[in-house]
Amino acid sequence: PEIILACLLGKKVIWVGDHRQLPPEWNDPRIQTSEDEQEDLDDHHNSGEYRYKEMVTTALFERHFIDTDPSLKATLNVQYRMHSTIMDTINVFYGGKLKAGLDEREKVLKQHGFMIKKKDDFGSKFLPGSYLIYPEKAVYRLDSAFDRKGKYCMEVQDGTSKVNPREIDLGIKLLDEFNEQVGLWKTEVINPEDWASHVHLRHLVKEKMPVAFIATYAAQKRAFDRQAFGGGDNTTEERWPHLDVKVDTVDRFQGGERPVVIVSLVNSNPVGKEKKQIERLLKKREEPKVDWLTNNRQSTKNTVAIRPPWTRFAKSPNRVNVAFSRAQNLLIILGNRWGWRGAKVKIKRDGKDEYGRNVVESVSYFDELQNQVRGGVVDGRELL
């Protein structure tokens, strides 16, 4: 309504926006928050309530941008916020047309500088002292499927929302590491007034590194606050004195940005009665591998089928786009890499088919992401 009133005042109107970001919220009075599951209406496409929801949550900008004649619209494709490899993770939502505008300056301006080493001899893939995270790579995917006790880590239902305790533990561990390293950077022989020209310290604001932990579900945000801050926030509970930590949901963080962003995907489908089998096979095989962790419909004696999330909420292309495009220099994705295989993300393209219908492309986004960040996929057990 606000944009329509403003348009009435001008002879010519120019709209600027991004319909690949999250649309207006649908606040269903039956649930606690708009950042929780809202799947029931999606099964009743012909109901009046469903059609009203569609009208509210389809951005006015999107409708007009797709329907407008090409001579009356343009797309700005050069971005300066993100490291180019972070941009690559969300470029599929823009038809591969995004370009990084910093060129060679990126190596300095988008250098995160963090180095996290493996501290013990757990497992066999990395030796103690091996780098799990290093400055030359800007995107990492940290697998949260198992803990060091061999337990399969599932999502936990919290009312209409979900929690993943394993991803909270991993997020806190990462923040501990970041806080320690920023503290060490400050002890280097460099005057505080020269921090603005330092390759890493240039990102500090009021002597703290801005970092975000964002989750796809509101209950995950609340659970993180309870565990990390005892229910408070980082302005009163100085757990990480060298960090300015923002904890929020993806939806609420839209429009925000931070040099470092940790995204908790939360979803890790339960395997029910096969939980003991998956843990038995892990103990036998030692490492999670595709030959026994499958996304088939059924498990067998020597394999376990882990189905991808069924909810449209988690697989929303707009929500995934917002989540992964908040980071400027370092993006770390926490998620069950085995549980997201085969998850289809439906992307509405800027065009119509021969019958005048919106073009929708179904993409195995998380499978492509797995290949894209090859070398940046780390078993969370190597860290914690």
TORVOGU-573428 format. One record per residue (C-alpha): x, y, z; residue number from 0. Coordinates in pm, 1 decimal, decimal comma. Example, Ala and Ser with C-alpha at 12.3 -4.5 7.8 and 13.67 -1.06 7.14 Angstrom:
TORVOGU-573428
@px->1230,0 py->-450,0 pz->780,0 seq->0
@px->1367,0 py->-106,0 pz->714,0 seq->1
end
This chain:
TORVOGU-573428
@px->0,0 py->0,0 pz->0,0 seq->0
@px->282,9 py->245,0 pz->84,2 seq->1
@px->441,1 py->223,6 pz->-261,2 seq->2
@px->106,4 py->275,7 pz->-435,4 seq->3
@px->37,9 py->595,9 pz->-240,6 seq->4
@px->383,2 py->730,2 pz->-326,9 seq->5
@px->332,7 py->652,5 pz->-695,9 seq->6
@px->19,7 py->867,0 pz->-706,2 seq->7
@px->232,7 py->1177,5 pz->-644,5 seq->8
@px->454,2 py->1153,0 pz->-953,7 seq->9
@px->402,7 py->1194,4 pz->-1327,3 seq->10
@px->678,5 py->940,5 pz->-1383,3 seq->11
@px->771,1 py->660,6 pz->-1143,0 seq->12
@px->1096,6 py->462,5 pz->-1122,4 seq->13
@px->1091,9 py->151,1 pz->-907,1 seq->14
@px->1418,0 py->6,7 pz->-777,6 seq->15
@px->1420,3 py->-331,7 pz->-607,2 seq->16
@px->1525,8 py->-695,8 pz->-608,6 seq->17
@px->1244,6 py->-948,6 pz->-639,3 seq->18
@px->1495,9 py->-1230,9 pz->-581,2 seq->19
@px->1501,1 py->-1129,8 pz->-214,4 seq->20
@px->1224,8 py->-1217,0 pz->31,1 seq->21
@px->873,6 py->-1091,3 pz->-51,2 seq->22
@px->629,5 py->-936,4 pz->199,6 seq->23
@px->552,9 py->-1155,7 pz->498,5 seq->24
@px->239,2 py->-1360,0 pz->547,8 seq->25
@px->142,4 py->-1344,7 pz->914,8 seq->26
@px->-78,7 py->-1641,6 pz->991,8 seq->27
@px->-243,3 py->-1582,3 pz->1333,9 seq->28
@px->-231,6 py->-1957,9 pz->1402,9 seq->29
@px->147,6 py->-1967,2 pz->1437,3 seq->30
@px->391,3 py->-1788,7 pz->1664,9 seq->31
@px->598,3 py->-1607,3 pz->1402,0 seq->32
@px->614,6 py->-1565,0 pz->1026,8 seq->33
@px->961,9 py->-1724,8 pz->1039,6 seq->34
@px->819,0 py->-2067,8 pz->1120,9 seq->35
@px->652,3 py->-2335,3 pz->910,2 seq->36
@px->345,2 py->-2234,1 pz->708,2 seq->37
@px->282,4 py->-2532,0 pz->485,9 seq->38
@px->-81,3 py->-2613,2 pz->543,5 seq->39
@px->-225,0 py->-2357,8 pz->298,6 seq->40
@px->10,1 py->-2467,8 pz->21,9 seq->41
@px->-185,4 py->-2790,9 pz->-4,0 seq->42
@px->-507,7 py->-2604,1 pz->-80,3 seq->43
@px->-429,5 py->-2406,9 pz->-395,6 seq->44
@px->-792,3 py->-2333,1 pz->-475,0 seq->45
@px->-891,6 py->-2200,3 pz->-135,1 seq->46
@px->-967,1 py->-1831,7 pz->-95,1 seq->47
@px->-716,9 py->-1805,3 pz->188,9 seq->48
@px->-439,8 py->-1953,8 pz->-26,2 seq->49
@px->-512,1 py->-1711,8 pz->-311,6 seq->50
@px->-506,8 py->-1419,6 pz->-67,3 seq->51
@px->-171,4 py->-1538,9 pz->67,9 seq->52
@px->-36,1 py->-1556,9 pz->-288,0 seq->53
@px->-152,1 py->-1200,6 pz->-354,0 seq->54
@px->11,2 py->-1068,1 pz->-36,1 seq->55
@px->343,5 py->-1252,5 pz->-64,2 seq->56
@px->407,7 py->-1195,4 pz->-434,6 seq->57
@px->588,3 py->-860,6 pz->-440,5 seq->58
@px->423,3 py->-590,3 pz->-647,7 seq->59
@px->766,9 py->-512,4 pz->-792,1 seq->60
@px->805,0 py->-874,6 pz->-909,0 seq->61
@px->468,3 py->-879,4 pz->-1084,3 seq->62
@px->536,2 py->-562,7 pz->-1276,5 seq->63
@px->900,6 py->-636,3 pz->-1353,4 seq->64
@px->818,8 py->-971,6 pz->-1512,3 seq->65
@px->517,6 py->-839,4 pz->-1705,6 seq->66
@px->667,9 py->-506,8 pz->-1819,4 seq->67
@px->792,9 py->-460,4 pz->-2175,1 seq->68
@px->1176,7 py->-503,0 pz->-2196,1 seq->69
@px->1214,9 py->-144,2 pz->-2319,1 seq->70
@px->1089,6 py->-16,7 pz->-1983,4 seq->71
@px->1310,7 py->-214,3 pz->-1746,9 seq->72
@px->1677,9 py->-280,6 pz->-1680,3 seq->73
@px->1885,1 py->-499,6 pz->-1449,9 seq->74
@px->2197,5 py->-381,8 pz->-1265,9 seq->75
@px->2429,8 py->-683,5 pz->-1269,9 seq->76
@px->2753,6 py->-554,8 pz->-1113,9 seq->77
@px->2782,3 py->-604,6 pz->-737,5 seq->78
@px->3044,9 py->-481,6 pz->-489,4 seq->79
@px->2927,2 py->-633,0 pz->-160,1 seq->80
@px->3048,1 py->-991,8 pz->-185,3 seq->81
@px->3365,7 py->-1176,9 pz->-262,7 seq->82
@px->3322,9 py->-1320,8 pz->-612,8 seq->83
@px->3306,2 py->-1681,6 pz->-486,4 seq->84
@px->3026,0 py->-1586,8 pz->-247,2 seq->85
@px->2851,0 py->-1423,1 pz->-541,1 seq->86
@px->2886,3 py->-1747,9 pz->-734,7 seq->87
@px->2675,8 py->-1932,9 pz->-476,4 seq->88
@px->2370,9 py->-1714,8 pz->-548,2 seq->89
@px->2427,2 py->-1630,0 pz->-914,1 seq->90
@px->2192,4 py->-1909,3 pz->-1023,9 seq->91
@px->1902,0 py->-1704,7 pz->-883,4 seq->92
@px->1996,4 py->-1423,0 pz->-1122,6 seq->93
@px->2041,1 py->-1643,7 pz->-1428,1 seq->94
@px->2420,0 py->-1632,9 pz->-1394,7 seq->95
@px->2428,2 py->-1263,8 pz->-1489,5 seq->96
@px->2584,5 py->-1115,8 pz->-1173,9 seq->97
@px->2938,6 py->-981,4 pz->-1204,2 seq->98
@px->3191,9 py->-877,0 pz->-938,6 seq->99
@px->3294,9 py->-513,4 pz->-969,9 seq->100
@px->3615,8 py->-506,2 pz->-765,0 seq->101
@px->3849,5 py->-696,8 pz->-1001,0 seq->102
@px->4202,1 py->-716,8 pz->-853,7 seq->103
@px->4106,6 py->-498,0 pz->-555,7 seq->104
@px->3904,2 py->-791,4 pz->-425,1 seq->105
@px->4221,3 py->-964,9 pz->-300,3 seq->106
@px->4272,8 py->-684,5 pz->-49,6 seq->107
@px->3925,5 py->-546,4 pz->18,8 seq->108
@px->3754,6 py->-887,7 pz->57,0 seq->109
@px->4031,4 py->-1069,6 pz->246,7 seq->110
@px->3883,3 py->-1225,3 pz->563,2 seq->111
@px->4219,6 py->-1340,1 pz->702,2 seq->112
@px->4093,7 py->-1617,2 pz->931,6 seq->113
@px->4287,0 py->-1940,6 pz->971,2 seq->114
@px->4138,2 py->-2226,6 pz->1170,4 seq->115
@px->4352,0 py->-2534,0 pz->1225,4 seq->116
@px->4261,6 py->-2881,6 pz->1337,3 seq->117
@px->4376,2 py->-2910,3 pz->1696,9 seq->118
@px->4373,0 py->-3286,9 pz->1758,9 seq->119
@px->4405,1 py->-3623,7 pz->1588,0 seq->120
@px->4035,2 py->-3708,0 pz->1563,1 seq->121
@px->3945,2 py->-3884,1 pz->1239,6 seq->122
@px->4175,7 py->-3953,0 pz->950,2 seq->123
@px->4109,8 py->-3696,1 pz->678,2 seq->124
@px->4309,1 py->-3410,3 pz->832,1 seq->125
@px->4623,1 py->-3430,6 pz->1043,9 seq->126
@px->4662,8 py->-3208,2 pz->1352,3 seq->127
@px->4766,8 py->-2862,2 pz->1241,3 seq->128
@px->4592,6 py->-2890,8 pz->903,5 seq->129
@px->4398,7 py->-2585,5 pz->790,1 seq->130
@px->4022,3 py->-2626,7 pz->795,8 seq->131
@px->3960,5 py->-2262,3 pz->706,1 seq->132
@px->4217,6 py->-2037,1 pz->540,3 seq->133
@px->4218,9 py->-1685,7 pz->388,1 seq->134
@px->4235,3 py->-1786,9 pz->23,0 seq->135
@px->3885,6 py->-1937,9 pz->30,1 seq->136
@px->3570,9 py->-1735,3 pz->99,4 seq->137
@px->3298,5 py->-2004,5 pz->109,8 seq->138
@px->3287,6 py->-2312,2 pz->333,0 seq->139
@px->3027,2 py->-2577,9 pz->392,7 seq->140
@px->3055,9 py->-2737,5 pz->736,9 seq->141
@px->2880,7 py->-3073,1 pz->759,8 seq->142
@px->2669,4 py->-3104,7 pz->1075,7 seq->143
@px->2535,7 py->-3457,9 pz->1014,1 seq->144
@px->2737,7 py->-3634,6 pz->1287,3 seq->145
@px->2912,5 py->-3549,8 pz->1611,5 seq->146
@px->3234,5 py->-3701,1 pz->1742,8 seq->147
@px->3048,9 py->-3968,6 pz->1937,9 seq->148
@px->2909,7 py->-4105,4 pz->1613,2 seq->149
@px->2561,7 py->-3972,2 pz->1681,8 seq->150
@px->2345,3 py->-3871,8 pz->1384,9 seq->151
@px->2236,0 py->-3513,3 pz->1452,8 seq->152
@px->1872,0 py->-3454,6 pz->1361,8 seq->153
@px->1653,6 py->-3146,1 pz->1370,1 seq->154
@px->1428,2 py->-3112,3 pz->1675,0 seq->155
@px->1072,6 py->-2986,7 pz->1641,5 seq->156
@px->995,0 py->-2680,1 pz->1854,8 seq->157
@px->626,3 py->-2599,6 pz->1811,7 seq->158
@px->589,0 py->-2493,7 pz->1448,7 seq->159
@px->962,2 py->-2421,8 pz->1424,7 seq->160
@px->1282,9 py->-2629,7 pz->1435,6 seq->161
@px->1613,7 py->-2642,9 pz->1622,5 seq->162
@px->1945,0 py->-2808,8 pz->1537,2 seq->163
@px->2164,5 py->-2824,3 pz->1851,4 seq->164
@px->2468,4 py->-2953,5 pz->1660,5 seq->165
@px->2476,9 py->-2645,5 pz->1438,5 seq->166
@px->2454,9 py->-2419,9 pz->1744,3 seq->167
@px->2758,6 py->-2595,7 pz->1894,2 seq->168
@px->2953,5 py->-2555,8 pz->1568,9 seq->169
@px->2855,5 py->-2190,0 pz->1537,6 seq->170
@px->2971,8 py->-2109,9 pz->1889,9 seq->171
@px->3301,9 py->-2291,7 pz->1828,9 seq->172
@px->3362,7 py->-2086,6 pz->1512,5 seq->173
@px->3290,5 py->-1761,9 pz->1697,3 seq->174
@px->3533,9 py->-1864,0 pz->1973,2 seq->175
@px->3803,4 py->-1912,3 pz->1707,4 seq->176
@px->3726,3 py->-1582,7 pz->1533,3 seq->177
@px->3729,2 py->-1391,6 pz->1861,5 seq->178
@px->4069,9 py->-1532,8 pz->1955,2 seq->179
@px->4222,1 py->-1444,3 pz->1618,8 seq->180
@px->4091,4 py->-1086,6 pz->1612,7 seq->181
@px->4240,9 py->-1043,7 pz->1960,3 seq->182
@px->4576,8 py->-1163,3 pz->1826,8 seq->183
@px->4558,4 py->-925,7 pz->1529,4 seq->184
@px->4516,0 py->-636,4 pz->1770,4 seq->185
@px->4840,2 py->-728,1 pz->1948,7 seq->186
@px->5043,7 py->-687,6 pz->1629,1 seq->187
@px->5287,2 py->-396,1 pz->1625,5 seq->188
@px->5053,5 py->-152,4 pz->1453,1 seq->189
@px->4895,7 py->166,8 pz->1581,9 seq->190
@px->4514,1 py->162,3 pz->1615,0 seq->191
@px->4494,6 py->465,8 pz->1386,1 seq->192
@px->4653,6 py->252,1 pz->1112,0 seq->193
@px->4399,9 py->-30,5 pz->1141,1 seq->194
@px->4201,5 py->112,9 pz->848,4 seq->195
@px->4486,4 py->19,2 pz->613,0 seq->196
@px->4551,9 py->-324,7 pz->768,3 seq->197
@px->4440,5 py->-615,0 pz->547,5 seq->198
@px->4230,6 py->-771,9 pz->827,5 seq->199
@px->4176,0 py->-500,1 pz->1089,0 seq->200
@px->4024,9 py->-269,2 pz->826,9 seq->201
@px->3696,8 py->-456,7 pz->874,0 seq->202
@px->3666,5 py->-370,2 pz->1245,1 seq->203
@px->3393,6 py->-131,8 pz->1360,5 seq->204
@px->3448,8 py->30,1 pz->1700,2 seq->205
@px->3739,4 py->-213,9 pz->1754,9 seq->206
@px->3519,0 py->-520,1 pz->1693,6 seq->207
@px->3474,2 py->-754,1 pz->1397,3 seq->208
@px->3110,3 py->-756,6 pz->1280,9 seq->209
@px->2995,3 py->-1119,1 pz->1252,4 seq->210
@px->2648,2 py->-1268,1 pz->1205,0 seq->211
@px->2494,7 py->-1603,9 pz->1294,9 seq->212
@px->2168,9 py->-1633,6 pz->1103,0 seq->213
@px->1926,3 py->-1924,7 pz->1096,1 seq->214
@px->1638,9 py->-2027,0 pz->872,2 seq->215
@px->1410,6 py->-2086,2 pz->1174,5 seq->216
@px->1319,0 py->-1854,2 pz->1461,5 seq->217
@px->1351,6 py->-2130,2 pz->1722,9 seq->218
@px->1716,4 py->-2182,3 pz->1621,0 seq->219
@px->1787,9 py->-1815,0 pz->1684,9 seq->220
@px->1626,4 py->-1833,4 pz->2028,0 seq->221
@px->1813,9 py->-2152,4 pz->2116,4 seq->222
@px->2145,0 py->-1995,7 pz->2012,9 seq->223
@px->2075,7 py->-1690,1 pz->2231,7 seq->224
@px->2001,2 py->-1911,7 pz->2531,1 seq->225
@px->2314,1 py->-2122,6 pz->2489,8 seq->226
@px->2559,0 py->-1845,1 pz->2401,6 seq->227
@px->2432,3 py->-1554,1 pz->2607,9 seq->228
@px->2204,0 py->-1706,5 pz->2865,8 seq->229
@px->1911,8 py->-1540,9 pz->2687,6 seq->230
@px->2077,2 py->-1198,0 pz->2672,1 seq->231
@px->2265,1 py->-1042,7 pz->2382,0 seq->232
@px->2624,0 py->-956,6 pz->2305,7 seq->233
@px->2590,0 py->-596,0 pz->2422,6 seq->234
@px->2537,5 py->-709,9 pz->2781,3 seq->235
@px->2703,0 py->-1052,6 pz->2786,0 seq->236
@px->3056,8 py->-992,6 pz->2659,3 seq->237
@px->3126,2 py->-1350,7 pz->2563,4 seq->238
@px->3327,2 py->-1248,4 pz->2257,5 seq->239
@px->3493,8 py->-914,2 pz->2342,7 seq->240
@px->3656,3 py->-875,8 pz->1999,3 seq->241
@px->3340,1 py->-949,4 pz->1797,6 seq->242
@px->3016,2 py->-764,8 pz->1734,3 seq->243
@px->2786,1 py->-1065,5 pz->1697,3 seq->244
@px->2444,9 py->-1029,9 pz->1538,2 seq->245
@px->2218,0 py->-1332,1 pz->1591,3 seq->246
@px->1899,2 py->-1335,0 pz->1389,4 seq->247
@px->1677,8 py->-1520,8 pz->1145,4 seq->248
@px->1740,9 py->-1499,9 pz->773,0 seq->249
@px->1411,7 py->-1315,4 pz->726,1 seq->250
@px->1493,3 py->-1049,4 pz->984,4 seq->251
@px->1849,7 py->-1005,6 pz->855,9 seq->252
@px->1735,9 py->-919,1 pz->502,5 seq->253
@px->1903,8 py->-594,1 pz->400,3 seq->254
@px->2190,1 py->-649,0 pz->645,7 seq->255
@px->2550,4 py->-742,2 pz->573,6 seq->256
@px->2858,4 py->-845,9 pz->770,1 seq->257
@px->3218,5 py->-929,4 pz->677,7 seq->258
@px->3164,4 py->-1278,9 pz->821,4 seq->259
@px->2832,2 py->-1465,3 pz->816,6 seq->260
@px->2754,4 py->-1812,6 pz->952,1 seq->261
@px->2431,0 py->-1958,5 pz->812,5 seq->262
@px->2254,5 py->-2240,9 pz->997,6 seq->263
@px->2028,5 py->-2435,5 pz->759,7 seq->264
@px->1879,6 py->-2627,6 pz->1056,6 seq->265
@px->1694,6 py->-2894,9 pz->856,9 seq->266
@px->1827,7 py->-3248,3 pz->911,3 seq->267
@px->1549,9 py->-3496,1 pz->851,5 seq->268
@px->1502,4 py->-3763,4 pz->1119,2 seq->269
@px->1577,9 py->-4120,2 pz->1012,4 seq->270
@px->1345,8 py->-4281,0 pz->1268,5 seq->271
@px->1410,5 py->-4645,3 pz->1347,9 seq->272
@px->1716,9 py->-4639,6 pz->1119,7 seq->273
@px->1907,2 py->-4410,0 pz->1357,5 seq->274
@px->2083,5 py->-4707,2 pz->1518,2 seq->275
@px->2165,8 py->-4848,6 pz->1175,8 seq->276
@px->2321,0 py->-4523,3 pz->1054,1 seq->277
@px->2534,9 py->-4499,5 pz->1366,3 seq->278
@px->2636,5 py->-4865,5 pz->1334,8 seq->279
@px->2742,0 py->-4815,4 pz->973,3 seq->280
@px->2936,3 py->-4499,9 pz->1063,0 seq->281
@px->3129,1 py->-4692,7 pz->1326,2 seq->282
@px->3199,7 py->-4969,4 pz->1074,8 seq->283
@px->3290,2 py->-4743,5 pz->780,3 seq->284
@px->3452,7 py->-4467,7 pz->993,1 seq->285
@px->3369,7 py->-4192,0 pz->742,8 seq->286
@px->3035,8 py->-4071,1 pz->598,8 seq->287
@px->3039,0 py->-4160,6 pz->229,1 seq->288
@px->2797,8 py->-4155,3 pz->-61,8 seq->289
@px->2815,9 py->-4532,7 pz->-109,9 seq->290
@px->2622,0 py->-4598,6 pz->211,5 seq->291
@px->2452,3 py->-4264,6 pz->282,3 seq->292
@px->2201,1 py->-4231,4 pz->-0,1 seq->293
@px->1900,7 py->-4019,4 pz->-88,8 seq->294
@px->1706,8 py->-4319,8 pz->-218,0 seq->295
@px->1350,7 py->-4376,4 pz->-106,3 seq->296
@px->1435,0 py->-4676,1 pz->112,0 seq->297
@px->1728,6 py->-4801,6 pz->314,8 seq->298
@px->1887,6 py->-5144,6 pz->279,3 seq->299
@px->2098,1 py->-5361,6 pz->505,7 seq->300
@px->2414,5 py->-5174,6 pz->410,6 seq->301
@px->2277,9 py->-4830,4 pz->323,7 seq->302
@px->2069,6 py->-4562,3 pz->491,4 seq->303
@px->1838,6 py->-4332,2 pz->296,4 seq->304
@px->1832,5 py->-3970,0 pz->416,9 seq->305
@px->1554,4 py->-3777,0 pz->249,7 seq->306
@px->1592,5 py->-3405,6 pz->171,2 seq->307
@px->1370,7 py->-3151,2 pz->349,0 seq->308
@px->1014,7 py->-3163,1 pz->219,5 seq->309
@px->921,0 py->-2813,7 pz->336,5 seq->310
@px->893,5 py->-2530,0 pz->83,8 seq->311
@px->991,2 py->-2290,5 pz->362,3 seq->312
@px->1348,0 py->-2421,6 pz->379,3 seq->313
@px->1387,5 py->-2454,0 pz->1,5 seq->314
@px->1253,1 py->-2109,0 pz->-83,7 seq->315
@px->1489,6 py->-1962,9 pz->-347,2 seq->316
@px->1436,1 py->-1613,5 pz->-206,4 seq->317
@px->1523,1 py->-1726,2 pz->145,6 seq->318
@px->1834,8 py->-1915,9 pz->32,1 seq->319
@px->1941,1 py->-1615,5 pz->-175,0 seq->320
@px->1908,6 py->-1377,1 pz->119,6 seq->321
@px->2090,3 py->-1617,2 pz->353,8 seq->322
@px->2395,7 py->-1664,4 pz->133,3 seq->323
@px->2424,1 py->-1306,7 pz->5,5 seq->324
@px->2464,1 py->-1134,5 pz->344,7 seq->325
@px->2835,7 py->-1218,2 pz->374,8 seq->326
@px->3094,1 py->-976,9 pz->237,1 seq->327
@px->3420,4 py->-1168,7 pz->288,6 seq->328
@px->3353,4 py->-1510,7 pz->444,9 seq->329
@px->3044,6 py->-1732,0 pz->422,7 seq->330
@px->3020,5 py->-2049,5 pz->631,6 seq->331
@px->2718,3 py->-2273,9 pz->572,3 seq->332
@px->2626,2 py->-2515,7 pz->850,8 seq->333
@px->2412,0 py->-2803,8 pz->730,8 seq->334
@px->2369,0 py->-3176,7 pz->690,6 seq->335
@px->2534,8 py->-3221,0 pz->350,1 seq->336
@px->2386,2 py->-3571,2 pz->313,8 seq->337
@px->2036,5 py->-3457,5 pz->403,9 seq->338
@px->2022,1 py->-3174,1 pz->149,4 seq->339
@px->2115,6 py->-3383,3 pz->-153,2 seq->340
@px->1842,8 py->-3390,0 pz->-414,5 seq->341
@px->1655,4 py->-3094,5 pz->-264,3 seq->342
@px->1486,4 py->-2911,1 pz->-551,4 seq->343
@px->1467,1 py->-2532,6 pz->-549,3 seq->344
@px->1210,1 py->-2382,6 pz->-785,7 seq->345
@px->1330,3 py->-2053,8 pz->-935,2 seq->346
@px->1086,1 py->-1823,1 pz->-1113,8 seq->347
@px->1262,8 py->-1667,2 pz->-1410,9 seq->348
@px->1206,4 py->-1320,3 pz->-1560,4 seq->349
@px->1008,7 py->-1434,5 pz->-1859,1 seq->350
@px->700,6 py->-1608,4 pz->-1991,0 seq->351
@px->661,5 py->-1926,5 pz->-2190,3 seq->352
@px->474,3 py->-1948,7 pz->-2520,2 seq->353
@px->145,6 py->-1976,3 pz->-2332,4 seq->354
@px->207,7 py->-1660,8 pz->-2127,8 seq->355
@px->286,7 py->-1850,1 pz->-1808,1 seq->356
@px->573,9 py->-1770,9 pz->-1569,9 seq->357
@px->886,6 py->-1973,2 pz->-1643,5 seq->358
@px->982,1 py->-2182,2 pz->-1338,2 seq->359
@px->1305,6 py->-2382,6 pz->-1332,0 seq->360
@px->1357,9 py->-2668,0 pz->-1084,5 seq->361
@px->1724,1 py->-2674,5 pz->-978,9 seq->362
@px->1917,0 py->-2925,7 pz->-763,4 seq->363
@px->2072,4 py->-2624,8 pz->-596,6 seq->364
@px->2245,7 py->-2790,5 pz->-302,7 seq->365
@px->2401,4 py->-3057,2 pz->-523,2 seq->366
@px->2545,4 py->-2784,2 pz->-743,2 seq->367
@px->2660,6 py->-2594,7 pz->-433,5 seq->368
@px->2844,8 py->-2906,3 pz->-316,0 seq->369
@px->3043,2 py->-2913,8 pz->-640,5 seq->370
@px->3092,3 py->-2539,6 pz->-640,8 seq->371
@px->3260,8 py->-2522,3 pz->-298,9 seq->372
@px->3472,0 py->-2833,2 pz->-357,3 seq->373
@px->3776,1 py->-2801,7 pz->-132,2 seq->374
@px->3567,4 py->-2597,8 pz->109,9 seq->375
@px->3353,8 py->-2887,2 pz->235,6 seq->376
@px->3461,2 py->-2978,4 pz->588,3 seq->377
@px->3328,7 py->-3250,9 pz->819,6 seq->378
@px->3220,4 py->-3063,3 pz->1132,4 seq->379
@px->3379,8 py->-3332,4 pz->1346,9 seq->380
@px->3721,6 py->-3208,6 pz->1237,4 seq->381
@px->3644,1 py->-2884,3 pz->1421,7 seq->382
@px->3439,1 py->-3008,5 pz->1720,1 seq->383
end
